[in-house]
Amino acid sequence: MLSIDEIQSPEFDMKYFYDLDDLGATFYDDKIKLRLWAPTAEKVCVNLFANYQSDAPKLASLEMAKSEKGTWLIFLDKKYYGKAYTYCLTFDNFTTETVDPYIQMVTINGKYGVLSDANKIKPENFDRMSPFSKATDAIIYETSVRDFTIDVNSGVKNKGKFLGMIESDTETPLGLSSGLDYLKKLGITHVQFMPIYDFGSIDESVPDAYNWGYDPANYNVPEGSFASDPANPASRIMEMKQMIKGLHDAGLRVSMDVVYNHVYIRRMHALEKTVPGYFFQYRDGKPTNGSACRNDVASERLMCRKYIYDSVMYWAKEYKLDGFRFDLMGILDVDTMNQIKRGLNEIDPSILVYGEGWDMRQTNHEIGAGQYNANKLPGISFFSDDFRDSIRGSEFAGVEPGLVFDMDHYGYYRASRMFIAGFLGGKFYSSLSNHPYQSPMQTINYVECHDNYTLFDKLKLLMPNIDEKEIHRRAKLALAMAILAEGIPFINSGQEAFRTKQGDPNSYSSGDQINKIDWNRMSKNKDDVLYLSELLKIRKKYDVFRLDDYSEIEKRIKLLIAGQNGLFAFSYDQNIIVIFNVFNDQKTNLGLDMTGFKKIFSSDADQDCHTVAPLSVNVFVRK
């Protein structure tokens, strides 16, 4: 048995790199071909089961033949079509049984793979949407299939399911359009789903089981708990494709949250069981833990890179996805991400590629796909913690305030600088935080996502003595700061109606009561939902909020007030002025010539061009 160091060596990579595209199952009219990459195995057999039930009897165990570049090969008679299978691998002193790493169709809880062509399971007229305009035109709305539909007041019949996301004519008991109709009216362009691939942290046979799903099991298979029948291998495939088609038909694009930086349980995962020690990063003989999941994927290894690339291309081609959000992207490497972007460009250059570029990689730091290497990752976008923290404050070295909170003088000065840099597209983060963005599309601007406290909850935590009306003013101000910034705006579902998770800062397994979208709350705050829609209309109407070149920003946008006395003011083409007041007092002496301007939007009812309400955003245009 080779040592970990030998398995992870460049020599091993070059010797066994297999670059053809037939790993997994290939289906012919008269036979099935299986090819598995397992260069350190001494023997590989395929176990065949009579059906896809969990107690299915074994029909046969057939030995596979050694083939090129460490692969194992077998051709099966067509009589096995529709049967279940696993691999049994023999190593020097142990054996493993596993599903196929390239499997596209599984039984409940991913116990067995299924020998059926998943690509033939699809709704009629399931095609890609036409290419999107440009990245800075995108407005991303993050949600979960379960969270968005599970509430008793959602009006959705198929609660917690793929099909529930595309039900039409649903509404809340208070008369607000819900579900798909709500998304259509809101004004967003892309729906980003939290994990919808097969994850291992819940039992698919238990209806009330809950987890966000950042626990990859079978990378190329939809999650069964979102299907109407998890025990039917075809159900999850057809219904996920139906969901995507339904959203496309409604004019909405779909981004998928993908987690290639770690797996659920390393020792139980197919990648580890087929080539032990190869697919993960090690330091001092132990798996690294940058992901805080006790295993970090080694994307820089050639066959690991190929696996991730093949997986992303599969989802883009077969499920017609319009974007990919990479969880903990900084643990992956620059070359892998660039290869993925090039491959997606060949399918549709408007497919969004973005992720968390946090600095968390613990080996070969210089190759990490983090924000510090943004200049090496053209066309790939990053969630901007610089921008986020300037507005709402950090939560990783204690819970700290940002501009929409009360701040001390030093904190306010730094947050102001960081906000202005982010609002103008992030160019100056290169010097401020060593994040060398090359264009505004590389920054995802947000103040809330599924992680950490909701903004409403954080405001209640740090400012317990203010009333709910003031919390709403501060939250709406923060939302506007993100929506009108140069770059790509990102919204957490329910944020527009002051979503609360009852103070839970990490609700990944906290259940429906904490995580659900509260549709009565959405209804009661319908005017605030309309506030977001109006903001999005302004962003869409004026191209100057969606610039994709730093030279254009420098030419067309001028900073008028840089945080003095709580005010931030920006002029656009000398025809639009945006003013934020982050202090809780009215401003009457703006020091600006507002002659010829009218106020077209404000988070306050006041339409006077010479006053700015406390904690407000104001948009003026020349008459």
C-alpha positions as CSV (number, residue, x, y, z in Angstrom):
1,M,0.0,0.0,0.0
2,L,1.4,3.4,-1.0
3,S,1.9,6.0,1.7
4,I,-0.1,9.2,1.9
5,D,3.0,11.2,0.7
6,E,3.4,8.9,-2.3
7,I,-0.3,9.0,-3.2
8,Q,-0.2,12.8,-3.0
9,S,3.0,13.2,-5.0
10,P,3.2,14.9,-8.5
11,E,4.6,11.6,-9.8
12,F,1.5,9.7,-8.8
13,D,-0.7,12.4,-10.4
14,M,1.1,12.3,-13.7
15,K,1.3,8.5,-13.8
16,Y,-2.4,7.9,-13.2
17,F,-4.2,11.0,-14.6
18,Y,-7.1,9.8,-16.8
19,D,-8.4,12.5,-19.0
20,L,-11.3,10.8,-20.9
21,D,-14.9,11.5,-20.1
22,D,-16.3,8.0,-19.5
23,L,-15.9,7.6,-15.8
24,G,-19.0,6.2,-14.2
25,A,-21.7,4.5,-16.1
26,T,-22.2,4.8,-19.9
27,F,-25.4,3.3,-21.4
28,Y,-25.6,1.7,-24.8
29,D,-28.5,0.0,-26.5
30,D,-27.2,-3.5,-25.7
31,K,-24.9,-3.0,-22.8
32,I,-23.7,-0.8,-19.9
33,K,-20.1,0.2,-19.4
34,L,-18.7,0.9,-15.9
35,R,-15.3,2.6,-15.4
36,L,-13.9,3.5,-12.0
37,W,-10.7,5.3,-11.2
38,A,-9.0,3.4,-8.3
39,P,-5.3,3.1,-9.0
40,T,-4.3,1.8,-5.6
41,A,-6.9,-1.0,-5.4
42,E,-5.7,-4.5,-5.9
43,K,-9.1,-5.8,-6.9
44,V,-12.5,-4.2,-7.8
45,C,-15.9,-6.0,-8.1
46,V,-19.3,-4.6,-8.9
47,N,-22.1,-5.8,-6.7
48,L,-25.5,-6.0,-8.5
49,F,-28.8,-6.0,-6.7
50,A,-32.2,-7.1,-7.8
51,N,-33.9,-3.8,-7.3
52,Y,-33.4,-0.4,-5.6
53,Q,-35.1,-1.3,-2.3
54,S,-32.8,-1.1,0.7
55,D,-33.1,-4.8,1.4
56,A,-32.7,-5.9,-2.2
57,P,-31.1,-9.3,-2.7
58,K,-27.6,-9.4,-4.4
59,L,-27.8,-10.9,-7.9
60,A,-24.1,-11.1,-8.5
61,S,-20.6,-9.8,-7.7
62,L,-18.6,-9.4,-10.9
63,E,-14.9,-8.7,-11.0
64,M,-13.8,-5.7,-13.1
65,A,-10.7,-5.7,-15.3
66,K,-7.7,-3.5,-14.8
67,S,-7.5,-0.8,-17.5
68,E,-5.5,2.2,-18.4
69,K,-4.3,4.9,-16.0
70,G,-5.5,3.2,-12.8
71,T,-9.1,2.6,-14.0
72,W,-11.1,-0.5,-13.8
73,L,-13.6,-1.6,-16.5
74,I,-16.5,-3.9,-17.0
75,F,-19.3,-4.3,-19.6
76,L,-22.6,-5.4,-18.2
77,D,-25.4,-7.1,-20.1
78,K,-28.5,-4.9,-20.7
79,K,-30.5,-7.2,-18.4
80,Y,-28.9,-5.2,-15.5
81,Y,-30.5,-2.0,-16.7
82,G,-32.5,-0.5,-13.8
83,K,-30.8,-2.6,-11.2
84,A,-28.9,-1.2,-8.2
85,Y,-25.1,-1.5,-7.7
86,T,-22.1,-0.7,-5.6
87,Y,-18.4,-1.3,-5.9
88,C,-16.3,-3.5,-3.6
89,L,-12.6,-2.5,-3.6
90,T,-9.8,-4.6,-2.1
91,F,-6.6,-2.9,-0.9
92,D,-3.5,-4.2,0.8
93,N,-5.1,-5.0,4.1
94,F,-8.7,-3.9,4.0
95,T,-11.8,-3.7,1.7
96,T,-14.4,-1.0,1.1
97,E,-17.9,-0.9,-0.4
98,T,-19.1,2.3,-2.0
99,V,-21.4,3.9,-4.5
100,D,-19.9,5.1,-7.7
101,P,-18.3,8.6,-7.2
102,Y,-19.8,9.6,-10.6
103,I,-23.2,8.2,-9.9
104,Q,-26.2,10.3,-11.2
105,M,-29.1,8.3,-9.8
106,V,-29.4,6.7,-6.3
107,T,-31.7,4.8,-4.0
108,I,-33.1,6.5,-0.9
109,N,-30.3,7.9,1.3
110,G,-27.8,7.1,-1.5
111,K,-27.2,3.6,-0.4
112,Y,-27.0,2.2,-3.9
113,G,-26.4,3.6,-7.3
114,V,-29.0,2.8,-10.0
115,L,-28.1,1.6,-13.5
116,S,-30.4,3.9,-15.4
117,D,-29.6,6.8,-17.7
118,A,-30.6,9.9,-15.6
119,N,-30.2,12.2,-18.5
120,K,-33.3,10.7,-20.2
121,I,-35.4,11.8,-17.2
122,K,-36.5,15.3,-18.0
123,P,-39.6,17.4,-18.8
124,E,-40.5,18.3,-22.3
125,N,-38.8,21.4,-23.8
126,F,-36.2,21.6,-21.1
127,D,-33.6,23.9,-22.5
128,R,-31.3,26.7,-21.4
129,M,-32.5,30.2,-21.1
130,S,-30.9,32.6,-23.6
131,P,-27.7,34.2,-22.3
132,F,-28.0,36.7,-19.6
133,S,-26.9,40.3,-20.2
134,K,-24.0,40.9,-17.9
135,A,-23.0,39.9,-14.3
136,T,-23.7,43.4,-12.8
137,D,-27.3,43.2,-14.1
138,A,-27.8,40.2,-11.8
139,I,-29.8,40.4,-8.6
140,I,-29.4,37.2,-6.5
141,Y,-32.0,36.0,-4.0
142,E,-30.9,33.2,-1.7
143,T,-33.4,30.7,-0.4
144,S,-33.9,27.1,0.6
145,V,-36.5,24.8,-1.1
146,R,-37.7,23.8,2.3
147,D,-37.5,27.2,4.1
148,F,-39.3,29.0,1.4
149,T,-42.3,26.7,1.2
150,I,-42.7,24.8,4.5
151,D,-44.7,27.5,6.5
152,V,-48.3,26.6,7.1
153,N,-49.2,30.1,5.7
154,S,-47.2,29.8,2.5
155,G,-50.2,28.8,0.5
156,V,-48.1,26.1,-1.1
157,K,-49.4,22.5,-1.4
158,N,-46.1,20.7,-2.0
159,K,-44.4,22.1,1.1
160,G,-40.7,21.6,1.4
161,K,-40.5,20.1,-2.1
162,F,-39.0,21.0,-5.5
163,L,-42.5,21.2,-6.9
164,G,-43.6,23.6,-4.3
165,M,-41.3,26.2,-5.6
166,I,-43.2,26.4,-8.9
167,E,-46.8,26.4,-7.8
168,S,-48.7,29.3,-9.2
169,D,-51.5,31.4,-7.8
170,T,-50.6,30.9,-4.2
171,E,-51.1,33.5,-1.5
172,T,-50.9,33.9,2.3
173,P,-54.0,34.1,4.4
174,L,-53.5,37.9,4.5
175,G,-53.6,38.0,0.7
176,L,-49.9,38.4,-0.2
177,S,-48.8,36.5,-3.3
178,S,-46.4,33.8,-2.1
179,G,-44.0,31.2,-3.6
180,L,-43.3,31.6,-7.3
181,D,-45.6,34.5,-7.9
182,Y,-43.9,36.4,-5.1
183,L,-40.5,35.8,-6.7
184,K,-41.8,37.0,-10.1
185,K,-43.1,40.2,-8.7
186,L,-40.1,41.0,-6.5
187,G,-37.8,42.0,-9.3
188,I,-34.9,39.6,-8.8
189,T,-33.1,37.9,-11.6
190,H,-31.5,34.8,-10.0
191,V,-32.8,32.4,-7.3
192,Q,-29.9,30.9,-5.5
193,F,-30.7,27.6,-3.8
194,M,-29.0,26.4,-0.7
195,P,-27.8,22.8,-1.2
196,I,-30.1,20.8,-3.5
197,Y,-27.5,18.1,-4.3
198,D,-27.7,14.8,-2.3
199,F,-26.4,15.5,1.2
200,G,-25.8,13.1,4.0
201,S,-26.9,14.9,7.2
202,I,-30.6,13.9,7.2
203,D,-32.5,10.7,6.7
204,E,-34.6,11.1,3.5
205,S,-37.2,8.7,4.9
206,V,-38.0,11.1,7.8
207,P,-40.3,13.9,6.6
208,D,-39.4,16.3,9.4
209,A,-35.7,15.9,9.3
210,Y,-33.9,19.2,8.8
211,N,-30.5,20.4,7.8
212,W,-29.2,23.1,5.5
213,G,-27.3,20.4,3.7
214,Y,-23.7,21.6,3.5
215,D,-22.7,17.9,3.9
216,P,-22.1,16.4,0.4
217,A,-22.8,12.7,-0.1
218,N,-23.4,12.1,-3.8
219,Y,-22.3,15.2,-5.7
220,N,-24.1,14.5,-9.0
221,V,-27.5,13.6,-7.6
222,P,-30.4,15.8,-6.4
223,E,-31.4,15.7,-2.7
224,G,-34.1,13.1,-2.1
225,S,-35.9,14.9,0.7
226,F,-37.1,17.6,-1.7
227,A,-38.7,15.0,-3.9
228,S,-42.3,13.8,-3.6
229,D,-41.0,10.2,-3.4
230,P,-37.4,9.9,-2.1
231,A,-37.6,6.1,-2.5
232,N,-38.2,6.5,-6.3
233,P,-34.8,7.2,-7.8
234,A,-36.3,9.0,-10.8
235,S,-38.5,11.3,-8.7
236,R,-35.8,13.7,-7.4
237,I,-34.3,14.0,-10.9
238,M,-37.5,14.8,-12.7
239,E,-38.8,17.1,-10.1
240,M,-35.7,19.2,-9.7
241,K,-35.6,19.6,-13.5
242,Q,-39.3,20.6,-13.4
243,M,-38.5,23.2,-10.8
244,I,-35.7,24.7,-12.8
245,K,-37.9,24.7,-15.9
246,G,-40.7,26.3,-14.0
247,L,-38.5,29.1,-12.7
248,H,-37.0,29.6,-16.2
249,D,-40.5,29.8,-17.7
250,A,-41.2,32.5,-15.1
251,G,-38.2,34.4,-16.3
252,L,-36.1,33.5,-13.3
253,R,-32.6,32.0,-13.5
254,V,-31.3,29.4,-11.0
255,S,-28.0,29.3,-9.2
256,M,-26.9,26.3,-7.2
257,D,-25.0,26.3,-4.0
258,V,-22.2,23.8,-4.4
259,V,-19.9,22.4,-1.7
260,Y,-16.7,21.0,-3.3
261,N,-14.5,22.1,-0.4
262,H,-15.3,19.2,1.9
263,V,-17.6,16.2,2.2
264,Y,-20.0,15.0,4.9
265,I,-17.9,12.2,6.5
266,R,-14.5,11.6,4.8
267,R,-14.1,8.0,5.7
268,M,-17.7,7.2,4.4
269,H,-17.5,9.1,1.2
270,A,-17.0,7.5,-2.2
271,L,-13.9,9.6,-3.0
272,E,-12.1,8.3,0.0
273,K,-13.3,4.8,-0.3
274,T,-12.1,4.5,-3.9
275,V,-8.7,6.1,-3.5
276,P,-7.9,6.5,0.2
277,G,-5.8,9.5,1.0
278,Y,-5.9,11.1,-2.5
279,F,-8.7,13.6,-2.6
280,F,-8.1,15.5,0.6
281,Q,-5.5,17.9,1.9
282,Y,-3.1,16.6,4.5
283,R,-0.6,18.4,6.8
284,D,1.7,16.5,9.2
285,G,0.0,13.3,8.2
286,K,-3.5,14.4,9.2
287,P,-6.4,15.8,7.1
288,T,-6.6,19.6,7.3
289,N,-9.5,21.4,8.8
290,G,-9.8,24.8,7.2
291,S,-13.4,24.1,6.4
292,A,-14.1,23.3,10.1
293,C,-15.5,20.0,8.8
294,R,-12.4,17.9,9.5
295,N,-11.6,17.4,5.8
296,D,-10.6,19.8,3.1
297,V,-10.7,18.7,-0.5
298,A,-7.4,18.8,-2.5
299,S,-8.7,20.3,-5.7
300,E,-5.2,20.9,-7.0
301,R,-4.7,17.2,-7.5
302,L,-5.4,16.4,-11.1
303,M,-8.1,13.8,-10.7
304,C,-9.8,15.8,-8.0
305,R,-9.8,18.8,-10.2
306,K,-11.2,16.6,-13.0
307,Y,-13.9,15.3,-10.7
308,I,-15.0,18.8,-9.6
309,Y,-14.9,20.1,-13.2
310,D,-16.9,17.1,-14.6
311,S,-19.5,17.6,-11.8
312,V,-20.0,21.3,-12.5
313,M,-20.2,20.7,-16.2
314,Y,-22.8,17.9,-15.7
315,W,-25.0,20.2,-13.6
316,A,-24.7,23.0,-16.1
317,K,-25.5,20.8,-19.1
318,E,-28.1,18.4,-17.8
319,Y,-29.9,20.7,-15.3
320,K,-29.5,23.9,-17.3
321,L,-28.2,25.9,-14.3
322,D,-27.5,29.6,-14.6
323,G,-25.0,30.0,-11.8
324,F,-22.9,28.3,-9.2
325,R,-22.2,29.6,-5.7
326,F,-19.0,27.9,-4.3
327,D,-19.1,27.3,-0.6
328,L,-15.7,28.1,1.0
329,M,-14.2,28.6,-2.4
330,G,-10.9,29.8,-0.9
331,I,-10.1,26.2,0.1
332,L,-10.2,25.3,-3.6
333,D,-7.4,26.4,-6.0
334,V,-7.0,29.1,-8.6
335,D,-6.4,26.7,-11.5
336,T,-9.4,24.6,-10.8
337,M,-11.7,27.6,-10.6
338,N,-10.3,29.1,-13.8
339,Q,-10.8,25.8,-15.6
340,I,-14.4,25.6,-14.4
341,K,-15.0,29.1,-15.6
342,R,-13.6,28.4,-19.0
343,G,-15.7,25.2,-19.3
344,L,-18.9,27.1,-18.4
345,N,-18.0,29.8,-20.8
346,E,-18.2,27.2,-23.6
347,I,-21.7,26.3,-22.5
348,D,-22.9,29.9,-21.8
349,P,-20.5,32.7,-20.9
350,S,-23.2,34.4,-18.8
351,I,-23.3,31.6,-16.2
352,L,-22.4,33.2,-12.9
353,V,-19.5,31.8,-11.0
354,Y,-19.1,33.2,-7.5
355,G,-18.2,32.1,-4.0
356,E,-16.8,32.5,-0.5
357,G,-13.2,33.6,-1.0
358,W,-12.4,33.5,2.7
359,D,-8.7,32.9,3.6
360,M,-9.1,29.4,5.1
361,R,-6.8,27.2,3.0
362,Q,-4.2,25.4,5.2
363,T,-1.8,24.0,2.6
364,N,-0.3,25.7,-0.5
365,H,-1.8,29.0,0.6
366,E,-0.5,30.8,-2.5
367,I,-2.8,28.7,-4.9
368,G,-6.0,29.3,-2.9
369,A,-9.1,30.7,-4.8
370,G,-9.5,33.4,-2.1
371,Q,-10.1,37.1,-2.4
372,Y,-6.4,37.6,-2.0
373,N,-6.0,36.0,-5.5
374,A,-8.9,37.8,-7.1
375,N,-6.6,39.3,-9.7
376,K,-5.8,35.7,-10.9
377,L,-9.5,34.8,-11.1
378,P,-11.1,37.0,-13.8
379,G,-14.8,36.6,-14.3
380,I,-15.3,35.0,-10.9
381,S,-17.1,36.9,-8.1
382,F,-16.6,36.9,-4.4
383,F,-18.8,37.6,-1.4
384,S,-17.4,40.9,0.0
385,D,-16.9,40.6,3.7
386,D,-15.3,44.0,3.5
387,F,-18.5,45.6,2.3
388,R,-20.7,43.5,4.6
389,D,-18.8,44.2,7.7
390,S,-18.7,48.0,7.0
391,I,-22.5,48.1,7.2
392,R,-23.4,45.4,9.7
393,G,-20.1,44.6,11.4
394,S,-18.1,41.4,11.8
395,E,-19.1,38.4,13.8
396,F,-15.9,36.4,13.8
397,A,-13.9,38.1,16.5
398,G,-16.9,38.9,18.7
399,V,-20.2,40.4,17.5
400,E,-19.3,43.9,16.3
401,P,-21.3,46.8,15.0
402,G,-21.2,48.5,11.5
403,L,-22.5,51.7,10.1
404,V,-26.2,51.0,10.7
405,F,-25.4,50.6,14.4
406,D,-24.1,53.0,16.9
407,M,-20.3,53.0,16.5
408,D,-17.3,54.6,18.3
409,H,-15.2,57.2,16.4
410,Y,-12.4,54.9,15.3
411,G,-14.8,52.1,14.2
412,Y,-16.9,54.6,12.3
413,Y,-13.9,56.0,10.4
414,R,-12.7,52.6,9.3
415,A,-16.2,51.4,8.4
416,S,-16.8,54.6,6.4
417,R,-13.7,54.0,4.3
418,M,-14.6,50.4,3.7
419,F,-18.1,51.2,2.8
420,I,-17.2,53.9,0.2
421,A,-14.6,51.5,-1.4
422,G,-17.2,48.8,-1.7
423,F,-20.0,51.1,-2.8
424,L,-17.8,52.1,-5.7
425,G,-17.1,48.6,-6.8
426,G,-14.3,47.4,-4.6
427,K,-11.3,48.7,-6.6
428,F,-9.6,50.2,-3.5
429,Y,-9.9,47.0,-1.5
430,S,-6.7,46.0,-3.2
431,S,-4.8,48.4,-0.8
432,L,-7.3,48.4,2.1
433,S,-7.6,44.7,2.6
434,N,-5.4,42.9,0.0
435,H,-8.4,41.9,-2.1
436,P,-7.3,42.9,-5.6
437,Y,-10.5,42.9,-7.6
438,Q,-10.2,43.6,-11.3
439,S,-13.8,44.7,-12.0
440,P,-17.0,45.5,-10.1
441,M,-18.5,42.2,-11.1
442,Q,-16.1,40.5,-8.8
443,T,-17.9,41.8,-5.7
444,I,-21.1,40.3,-4.3
445,N,-22.6,43.0,-2.1
446,Y,-24.7,41.8,0.8
447,V,-25.6,42.5,4.4
448,E,-27.3,39.2,5.2
449,C,-27.2,35.5,4.1
450,H,-28.1,32.2,5.6
451,D,-25.1,32.2,7.9
452,N,-24.8,34.1,11.2
453,Y,-27.5,36.4,12.7
454,T,-30.2,37.8,10.5
455,L,-29.7,41.6,10.4
456,F,-32.9,42.0,12.4
457,D,-31.7,39.7,15.1
458,K,-28.3,41.3,15.3
459,L,-29.8,44.8,15.6
460,K,-32.0,43.5,18.5
461,L,-28.9,41.9,20.1
462,L,-26.6,44.9,20.0
463,M,-29.3,47.6,20.4
464,P,-31.8,46.1,22.8
465,N,-33.2,49.4,23.9
466,I,-34.5,50.6,20.5
467,D,-38.0,49.9,19.3
468,E,-38.9,47.7,16.4
469,K,-39.7,50.7,14.2
470,E,-36.1,51.9,14.5
471,I,-34.8,48.4,13.9
472,H,-36.8,48.4,10.6
473,R,-35.4,51.8,9.6
474,R,-31.8,50.6,10.2
475,A,-32.4,47.3,8.3
476,K,-34.0,49.0,5.3
477,L,-31.1,51.5,5.2
478,A,-28.6,48.6,5.2
479,L,-30.5,46.8,2.4
480,A,-30.5,49.9,0.2
481,M,-26.7,50.4,0.7
482,A,-26.2,46.9,-0.8
483,I,-28.8,47.2,-3.6
484,L,-27.4,50.5,-5.0
485,A,-23.7,49.6,-4.7
486,E,-21.6,48.9,-7.8
487,G,-21.2,45.1,-8.2
488,I,-23.7,42.3,-7.8
489,P,-26.4,42.7,-5.1
490,F,-27.4,39.7,-3.0
491,I,-30.5,39.3,-0.8
492,N,-31.3,36.7,1.8
493,S,-34.9,35.5,1.5
494,G,-37.1,37.2,4.0
495,Q,-34.6,39.9,4.7
496,E,-36.9,42.4,3.0
497,A,-39.5,41.6,5.8
498,F,-37.0,41.6,8.7
499,R,-36.5,37.9,8.9
500,T,-35.8,36.6,12.4
501,K,-34.4,33.3,13.5
502,Q,-35.2,34.1,17.1
503,G,-31.6,35.0,17.8
504,D,-30.1,31.8,16.5
505,P,-26.7,32.6,14.8
506,N,-26.1,29.2,13.3
507,S,-29.4,27.6,12.5
508,Y,-28.1,24.8,10.2
509,S,-30.0,22.1,12.1
510,S,-32.4,24.2,14.1
511,G,-35.5,23.0,12.3
512,D,-38.4,24.6,10.4
513,Q,-39.7,26.8,13.2
514,I,-36.5,28.8,13.3
515,N,-35.6,28.6,9.6
516,K,-38.9,28.9,7.7
517,I,-39.9,31.9,5.8
518,D,-42.7,33.3,8.0
519,W,-45.3,34.2,5.3
520,N,-47.5,36.1,7.8
521,R,-44.6,38.2,8.7
522,M,-44.0,38.8,5.0
523,S,-47.6,39.8,4.6
524,K,-47.6,42.2,7.6
525,N,-44.5,43.9,6.2
526,K,-45.8,44.0,2.6
527,D,-44.9,47.7,2.3
528,D,-41.3,46.9,3.1
529,V,-41.4,44.2,0.5
530,L,-42.6,46.9,-1.9
531,Y,-39.7,49.0,-0.7
532,L,-37.2,46.4,-2.0
533,S,-39.1,46.1,-5.3
534,E,-38.9,49.9,-5.8
535,L,-35.2,49.9,-5.1
536,L,-34.6,47.1,-7.6
537,K,-36.6,49.1,-10.2
538,I,-34.2,52.0,-9.7
539,R,-31.2,49.8,-10.0
540,K,-32.6,48.3,-13.3
541,K,-33.7,51.7,-14.7
542,Y,-30.4,53.5,-14.4
543,D,-27.4,51.8,-15.9
544,V,-25.0,53.8,-13.8
545,F,-25.8,51.5,-10.8
546,R,-24.7,48.5,-12.8
547,L,-21.3,49.5,-14.3
548,D,-18.8,46.8,-15.0
549,D,-15.6,48.8,-15.5
550,Y,-13.7,50.7,-12.9
551,S,-12.8,53.4,-15.4
552,E,-16.5,54.0,-16.1
553,I,-17.1,54.3,-12.3
554,E,-14.3,56.9,-11.9
555,K,-15.7,58.9,-14.8
556,R,-19.4,58.8,-14.0
557,I,-19.6,58.6,-10.2
558,K,-18.3,61.3,-7.8
559,L,-18.1,61.1,-4.0
560,L,-19.8,64.2,-2.6
561,I,-19.9,63.5,1.1
562,A,-17.6,60.8,2.7
563,G,-19.4,60.1,6.0
564,Q,-19.1,63.4,7.7
565,N,-21.9,63.8,10.3
566,G,-23.4,60.4,9.2
567,L,-23.9,61.4,5.5
568,F,-22.7,59.6,2.4
569,A,-23.5,61.2,-0.9
570,F,-22.7,60.2,-4.5
571,S,-23.4,62.0,-7.8
572,Y,-24.0,60.0,-11.0
573,D,-23.4,61.7,-14.3
574,Q,-24.4,64.9,-12.5
575,N,-28.0,63.8,-13.0
576,I,-28.6,61.5,-10.0
577,I,-27.7,62.0,-6.3
578,V,-27.9,59.3,-3.7
579,I,-27.6,60.2,-0.1
580,F,-27.4,57.9,2.9
581,N,-27.9,59.2,6.4
582,V,-26.6,56.5,8.9
583,F,-27.2,58.7,12.0
584,N,-30.5,58.9,13.8
585,D,-31.1,62.6,13.3
586,Q,-32.6,64.7,10.5
587,K,-30.2,66.7,8.3
588,T,-31.3,70.0,6.9
589,N,-28.0,71.6,5.9
590,L,-26.7,69.2,3.3
591,G,-24.1,71.6,1.8
592,L,-25.1,70.4,-1.7
593,D,-26.6,72.3,-4.6
594,M,-29.9,70.5,-5.1
595,T,-31.3,73.1,-7.6
596,G,-33.2,71.3,-10.3
597,F,-33.4,68.0,-8.5
598,K,-36.5,66.1,-7.3
599,K,-36.6,63.2,-4.8
600,I,-37.8,60.0,-6.5
601,F,-37.2,57.6,-3.7
602,S,-36.8,57.7,0.1
603,S,-37.1,55.3,2.9
604,D,-39.0,58.2,4.6
605,A,-42.1,59.8,3.3
606,D,-40.5,63.3,3.2
607,Q,-40.1,64.5,-0.4
608,D,-38.2,67.7,0.5
609,C,-34.9,67.9,-1.5
610,H,-33.2,69.9,1.2
611,T,-33.8,67.6,4.2
612,V,-32.7,64.0,4.8
613,A,-34.6,61.9,7.4
614,P,-32.8,60.0,10.1
615,L,-31.5,56.5,9.1
616,S,-32.6,56.9,5.5
617,V,-31.7,56.5,1.9
618,N,-32.7,59.2,-0.6
619,V,-32.4,59.2,-4.4
620,F,-32.7,62.5,-6.4
621,V,-32.8,63.0,-10.1
622,R,-32.5,66.1,-12.2
623,K,-35.8,67.4,-13.3
